[in-house]
Amino acid sequence: MRKVRDFDAELKALNDRAKLLKQRKVQQFGELIEATGADALDPDLLAGALLAVVAETDKAIITRWSARGAQFFRETSRRSSRGAAGAGTGGKAGSAGAEPA
């Protein structure tokens, strides 16, 4: 005889997981804004810049922006790993230098 599945419990677990992922996404966007130094910008300017990015249709410009973003993450990753590899300094020292970039 087969075991009866509790669909309500499974659905609740999936909804909880989706909520957690959405919260993590929002937190990571905030961390990205801080890491790039964009938190110093006026919110209207930041919103306008993001709207311009969304409206951009030139593939060459989008490709350049993507390459620049990938380079930022590679450099930030290297800085973080060097800071974490230091004797007792932790990751904070490495990530603090990444903010003005």
C-alpha positions in Angstrom: 0.0 0.0 0.0 1.3 3.4 -0.9 2.0 6.2 1.6 -0.4 9.1 1.3 1.3 12.4 0.4 0.5 15.5 2.4 0.1 18.0 -0.5 -0.8 20.8 1.9 2.5 20.4 3.8 4.5 20.1 0.6 2.8 23.2 -0.8 3.5 25.1 2.5 7.2 24.0 2.4 7.5 25.2 -1.2 5.9 28.6 -0.4 8.2 29.0 2.6 11.2 28.2 0.4 10.0 30.7 -2.3 9.6 33.4 0.4 13.2 32.7 1.7 14.6 32.9 -1.9 12.8 36.2 -2.5 14.2 37.6 0.8 17.7 36.5 -0.1 17.4 38.1 -3.6 16.4 41.5 -2.1 19.2 41.3 0.5 21.8 40.5 -2.3 20.6 43.4 -4.4 21.1 45.7 -1.4 24.6 44.3 -0.8 25.4 44.8 -4.5 24.3 48.4 -4.3 26.5 48.9 -1.3 29.5 47.1 -2.8 29.4 49.2 -5.9 29.1 52.4 -4.0 25.7 53.2 -5.5 24.3 53.7 -2.1 25.9 57.1 -2.1 23.8 58.1 -5.1 20.5 60.0 -4.9 17.6 57.4 -5.1 16.1 59.2 -8.0 19.3 59.1 -10.0 19.8 55.4 -9.2 16.2 54.6 -10.2 16.7 56.6 -13.5 19.9 54.8 -14.2 18.3 51.4 -13.7 15.3 52.4 -15.9 17.8 53.4 -18.6 19.5 50.0 -18.4 16.2 48.2 -18.7 15.2 50.3 -21.7 18.5 49.9 -23.5 18.2 47.9 -26.7 21.8 48.2 -28.1 23.3 44.8 -27.7 26.9 46.1 -27.9 26.3 48.5 -24.9 24.6 45.7 -22.9 27.6 43.4 -23.7 30.1 46.0 -22.5 28.1 46.6 -19.3 27.9 42.8 -18.7 31.6 42.4 -19.2 32.3 45.3 -16.7 30.0 43.7 -14.2 31.7 40.3 -14.5 35.0 42.0 -14.1 33.8 43.7 -10.9 32.7 40.4 -9.5 36.0 38.7 -10.4 37.9 41.5 -8.7 35.7 41.5 -5.6 36.0 37.7 -5.4 39.8 37.9 -5.5 39.8 40.6 -2.8 37.5 38.6 -0.6 39.5 35.4 -1.0 42.8 37.2 -0.2 41.3 38.9 2.9 39.9 35.5 4.1 43.3 33.9 3.5 45.0 36.4 5.8 45.9 35.5 9.3 42.9 36.3 11.5 41.8 39.3 9.4 38.6 37.8 8.2 36.7 38.7 5.1 35.8 42.3 6.2 39.2 43.8 5.4 39.0 42.4 1.8 35.5 43.6 1.2 36.0 47.0 2.7 38.3 47.9 -0.2 35.8 46.8 -2.7 33.2 49.4 -1.9 34.7 52.5 -3.6 35.4 50.5 -6.8 
